[in-house]
């Protein structure tokens, strides 16, 4: 009976872990799908409403909405390399999805960063597979920059969050190392530590000579 009890406990633990994994995977899939739906919805709106007019102001002198078909990667790099981009992006996104689902990052900042990269990458990959081009529509007027879209923003934001997480981890590790290297009362020699755990002040040579002088007087 005792063996059966322990076996039942292990089975319940495995079932609980399986449920947690399914819930976590479902949240990740739904969140990534939601980002893709938002991206594709904006691109559909741009194709229906923006393509006929070409462009329209959003913030005068700062940002405009301009319909542009990009056959390259983010910010119009690697133009005309659709086959390479589809294969490379697809393989990279499979690795990111596997990492999020099966090796879920413990830190929220890293998790959100990879989730943004996954959602944005899938959004642009859908365009490349379906149309051979990516719909871009955000044009900055105050600087010479490529036209981009919501998916590009997701990917860049995700990479920025990952880099921020690395910096914060490095700062935390250095701070912990400094705290461990700092001396404590337990590390001090016994001769310099009193019963209260505080360091005693050493006596100067003059004080020691005075004590010896008075001790000699006492003996005399």
N, C-alpha and C positions, 0 to 999 in steps of 0.2 A: 504493500500500500504506500509506503514512503517513497519508493522508487516511482510509482505511478504519479504521486503528488508532485515530485520534482519535474517529471516529464511533462505533466500538464502545465506547470509553471513556465517551463521553457517554451512550450507551444503558445501559451498566451502572450509571452513576451515577443515571440516572433510575429504573431498576428498583430500585436500593437505596433511593432516597428513597420510592418507592411502597410498598415493603415496610415501611419504618419508619412511614409514615403509617397503613397498615392495622393494624399492631400497636398503635400509639398509640390509634387510633380504637377498636379492639376492647377494649383495656384500659378506656377511658373508658366504653364502652357496658356492659361487664360490671359495672364498679364501680357505675354508676348503677342498673343493673337489680337488683343485689344489695341496694342501699339500699331500692329500691321493694319488693322481695320481703320484706325484714325488716319494713318499715312495714305492708304489707298482711297479713302473717302475724300481727302483733300485733293489728291491727284485727279480724281474723277471730276470734282468741282472745277478744277483748273482746266481740264480738257473741255468740259461743256461750256463754261462761262468765260474763261480767260483766253482760250485759243482763238475764238473769233475776233477778239479786239486786240490781241497781242499783248497789251499791258494796261495796267491801271494803277494809279497812285494809292499807296497805303498810308505812309507818313511822308508828306511832301518834302522833298529834298533829302530824305533819309533812306526810305525803303519803298520800293514799288513791287507790284506783282507782275511778273513777266513770264509768259509761257515759253518754255525752252525745252527741247528734246535733247538729252545728253546720251550719247552712245559710249561714254566712258565711265570711269568710276566716280567717286565723290569729288565734287568741285571740278568736274570735267577732265580729270587726269586719265591716262591710258585710253584715249578715245580710239574707237575702231577695234578694240580687243575684246569683243563680246564673248567669244568662246572661252578664252582664257579667264575672263572675269567671272563667267558663270561657274566654271569648274572650280576655280580658286575660292570664290566666295562661298559656294555651296559646301565645299570641304571644310572651310574655316567655320562656317555656321554650324555644321554637324558637330564639330569639336566643342564649340561653345555650348550648344544644347546638351551634349553629353555631360559636360562639366556642371552645368546648372542642375540637371536632373539627378545625376548619380553621385556627383562630388560637390554637393551644394555648399557654396562658401559660407563660412560661419559668420562673417562680418557683413552687416547689411549694406555698407557702402560698396563693397566688392560685388555683392549679389545684384544690387541695382545697376551698377556699372555694366556688368556682363549682360543683364537683361535688356538694357538700352541698346547695347551693341547687337544683340540677337534680333530685337524687334526692328531696328533700323536696317540691319543687313537683309533681313527677310523682305522688308518692304521694297527695297531697291531691286532685290533679286527677282521678285515677282514681275516687276516691270521688264527686266532684261529677258526673262524667259518668255513672257507673253507678247511683248512688243518689240524686243530688240533694242529698246531705248528707255531711258529713265526720264520721267516728267519732273522738271525743275521749275520753280516759280518764284523764288525769293531773290530779289536783286537789290544789293546795297548800292545806294547812289553816292555816298560820301567817300567811297574808296573803290579802287579798281579790283574787283573780286568776282569770282565765278558765281553764276546763278546756282542756287542750291534748294533743298527741300527739307521737309520735316524729318525724313529718315536720316539725312545727313546730320541734322542737328542731334538726333538721338545717338548716332554712332560717335560723334565728337564729344558729346556730353558724357557718354559712357566711358570713353577712353580717359577723359579728364577726371572722372570719379575714381577710376582705377589708379591713375597716377597720384591723385590726392591721398588715396588709401595707403599707397606705398610710402609717401612722405610722412604721413601720420604714424605709420608703423615704425619707421626709422627713428622719428623723434621720440616715440614711446620707448623703443629699445635703448636708445642712448640715455634717456632719463633714468630708466631702471638700472642700467649699468652704473651710472654715477651714484645712485642711491646705495647700490650694493657695495661700491668701492669706498663709500664714506665710512670712517671709523665709528664704532659705537662703544658704549661703556663696557660691553662684554669682551671687546677686542683689546682693551687696554690692559697693561701689566697689573698684577695684583697689588704691587707696591704703590701704584698711583690711584687705586680705586678704594674708596672707603666702604663701610658697611652699608651706606645708603645708596651706593652705586654711582656717587659723584666723585670726580677727580679731586684729590687732595692737593693743596698747594705745597710745593717743596720749600724747605727752609734754606735760607741763604747761609754761606759759610760763617758770617758774623754771628748769626743766631746760634749756630752749632758751637762756635767758640765760646760764646757767652754761657751756654748751657754747661759746657765742660768746666768753665771757670767756677761757676756756682756749685757744681757737683764736687769739685776739689775742696772748696770752702766747707761744704757740708761734712766732707770726710775729715778735714782738719778739726 
